[in-house]
Amino acid sequence: MVANRNALKAYAPQARKDFIQAMTNRAAQFGITKAGNTLGEERGELFIIGGKAFPRSVAEQRRRLIGRIEATSFDQTMEAVAYTWFNRFLAIRYMERHGYFDHGYRVLSHPLGETEPEILQQAQHLTLPGLDPDLVVDLKLRGDQDEALYRRILIAQCNDLHRAMPFLFERIDDETELLLPENLLQSDSIVRKLVNQIAESEWDEIEIIGWLYQFYISEKKDQVIGKVVKSEDLPAATQLFTPNWIVKYMVQNSLGAQWLATYPDSPLKAAMAYYIEPAEQTPEVRAQLDAITPRSLDPETITLIDPAVGSGHILVEAYDLFRAIYIQRGYTPQAAARAILTKNLYGLDIDDRAAQMAGFALLMKARAAACGV
């Protein structure tokens, strides 16, 4: 369990402001502000904005960003892209803490507490799709291009994660890449704050994702609650993080109750502290219950849906109970993980970004099984 919720509560609301401001500042560098947009000009392989030259590829990314703003609003776009990058950095931080990257390096931090991310120190040894090793060496040798190199590494890492988690790490060649902030290596950057303000131990359990989601949008919820809520504000207005004991109660008395109805002597009952034994019934009712209770259950045929999944708290708890059921049935942890993700669990939410984190949380549960945890 996450031990220090006060630290998370202090970090996440300010992080939302910091991420939005970072996106806003970055957009301004490309002549895009809430007040309007500066005209740009394509000249050969360059794109000129306000006398500053950018690669020609920026022109299309900028057009997409302006189109997105025109379809919604400047504020809504900045907030949406900020939330996207916040989710990505949370996912990367959790994965590096658990050693889930194939290359073995931390992306945002250093295992010895050094300020320079480990992946930047080891850049010349990296093999990531889209990362040119010759360019990496060149930027390292220059000695003053660490920011530019780190930015390339981050984008390459996110694109590599697209293979396993396309719902969270869309391929970054669009306006979200354009708004990836600069100066990520500075002591007051959004990356450094994420690393420094939340203790390492807080990342041990996947529940941290749910708590950070709750606190990240808590101020937005306070701003819109009690008012006529716009459609884009519905996720914040309706957000509610269910306490852990209630989640356990719900799962144990739905999925757990279904399993125990067929297998009342299952040893799983001893591990379900919130399970409520069925009330005594008349012989007639018992006969009716016996008639509709299956004599056996194939766990692969049981499905559970959370229609307001949020960051996946209930599905994560259900994952653990399904896993115990499968292990009792003789499945290996790896086979159980695959079955749970492909056959048992479903979720819906009006907030796509929250649902992204629910999917991530479940994948991390499965990843732990692959590591034998």
VENTAFEN-V562447 format. One record per pair of residues at least 4 apart in sequence whose ideal C-beta (glycine too) atoms are under 7 Angstrom apart, sorted by the first residue. I is the first residue (numbers start at 0). GAP is how many residues later the second one is. Records with the same first field share a line. If there is no record, write none. Layout:
I: GAP, GAP
This chain:
0: 204, 206, 243
1: 6, 200, 203, 205, 206, 209
2: 198, 199
3: 4, 195, 198
4: 4, 206
5: 4
6: 4, 190, 191, 192, 195
7: 4, 190, 203, 204, 207
8: 206
10: 4, 186, 187
11: 4, 200, 203, 204
12: 202, 203, 205, 206
13: 4
14: 4, 71, 178, 201
15: 4, 200, 203
16: 4
17: 4, 172, 175
18: 4, 63, 66, 67, 171
19: 4, 58, 59, 62
20: 4
21: 4, 159, 168
22: 4, 55, 58, 59, 156
23: 4, 54
25: 153, 155, 156
26: 5, 6, 51, 152
27: 4, 5
29: 19, 28, 32, 148
30: 6, 7, 9, 18, 19
31: 5, 33, 34
33: 40
36: 29
37: 11, 12
39: 7, 8, 9, 19, 22
40: 7
41: 5, 14, 17
42: 5
44: 11
45: 7, 8, 10
46: 7, 8, 9, 11, 12
47: 4, 5
48: 5
53: 4
56: 4
57: 4, 120
58: 4
59: 4
60: 4, 113, 114, 116, 117
61: 4, 116
62: 4
63: 4, 110, 111
64: 4, 110, 113
65: 4
66: 4
67: 4, 9, 107
68: 4, 5, 8
71: 4, 5
72: 4
73: 4
74: 4
75: 4, 156
76: 4
77: 4
78: 4
79: 4
80: 4, 95, 98
81: 4
82: 4, 270
83: 4, 92, 269
84: 4, 95
85: 4, 130
86: 4, 81, 266, 269, 270
87: 4, 70, 80, 81
88: 4, 19, 102, 105
89: 4, 119, 122
90: 4, 77, 269
91: 4, 15, 16
92: 4, 15, 101, 110
93: 4, 109, 115, 270
94: 5, 6
95: 5, 10, 11, 12, 13
96: 103, 106
99: 267
100: 4, 6
102: 23
104: 13, 14, 17
105: 4, 5, 11, 12, 13
106: 10, 12, 50
107: 9, 83, 86, 87
108: 8, 86
109: 4, 6, 7, 8
110: 7
115: 4, 5
116: 33
117: 4
118: 4, 7, 34
119: 26, 29, 30, 33
121: 4
122: 13, 17, 26, 30
123: 12, 13, 16
125: 5, 10, 27
127: 28, 29, 32
128: 27, 30, 31
129: 26, 29
130: 5, 21, 22, 25
131: 4
132: 4
133: 4
134: 4
135: 4, 13
136: 4
137: 4
138: 6, 9, 10
139: 9
144: 4
145: 4, 39
146: 4, 35, 36, 37, 38
147: 4
148: 4
149: 4, 34, 35
150: 4, 29
151: 4
152: 4
153: 4, 26
154: 4, 17, 22
155: 4
156: 4
157: 4, 11, 14
158: 12, 13
160: 4, 8
161: 4, 7, 8, 9
164: 4, 195, 198
165: 4
166: 189, 192
167: 188, 191, 192
171: 4, 5
172: 4
174: 4
180: 9
182: 6
183: 5, 7
184: 4
185: 6
186: 5
187: 4
188: 4
189: 4
190: 4
191: 4
192: 4
193: 4
197: 4
201: 6
202: 5
205: 110, 155, 158, 159
206: 4
207: 4
208: 4, 102, 148, 151, 152
209: 4, 31, 101, 102, 103
210: 4
211: 4
212: 4, 97, 98, 141, 144
213: 4, 25, 27
216: 4, 19, 22
217: 4
218: 4
219: 4, 16
220: 4, 15, 16, 18
223: 5, 9, 12, 13
224: 12
228: 4, 5, 8
232: 4
233: 4, 116
234: 4, 115, 116, 119
240: 72
241: 4, 5, 71, 72
243: 4
244: 4, 29
245: 4
246: 4, 66, 67, 70
247: 4, 26, 69
248: 4, 25
249: 4, 64
250: 4, 5, 63, 66, 67, 70
251: 4, 20, 22, 23
252: 4, 22, 23
253: 4
254: 4, 49, 63, 66
255: 4, 16, 19, 65
256: 4
257: 44
258: 4, 7, 9, 38, 66
259: 4, 6, 9
260: 32
261: 31, 32, 33, 34, 35
265: 62
267: 4, 56, 57, 60
268: 6
270: 53
280: 4, 5, 8
281: 4
282: 4
283: 4
284: 4
285: 4
286: 4
287: 4
288: 4
296: 5
298: 23, 26, 27, 30
299: 39, 43
301: 42
302: 41, 43
303: 14, 40, 41
304: 41, 42
305: 8, 9, 41
306: 41
307: 41
308: 6, 38, 39, 40, 46, 49
309: 39, 44, 48
310: 43, 46, 47, 50
311: 4, 35, 45, 46, 49, 50
312: 4
313: 4
314: 4, 30, 32, 43, 47
315: 45, 46, 49
316: 4
317: 4, 27
318: 4, 21, 26, 43, 46
319: 4
320: 4
321: 4, 18, 22
322: 4, 13, 17
323: 4
324: 4
325: 5, 10, 13
326: 4, 6, 9
330: 4, 5, 8
331: 4
332: 4, 36, 39
333: 4, 35, 36
334: 4
335: 4, 33
336: 4, 29, 32, 33
337: 4
338: 4, 5
339: 4, 5
340: 4, 21, 25
344: 17
346: 8, 11
348: 5, 6
350: 4
351: 4
353: 4
354: 4
355: 4
356: 4
357: 4
358: 4
359: 4
360: 4
361: 4
362: 4
363: 4
364: 4
365: 4
366: 4
367: 5
368: 4
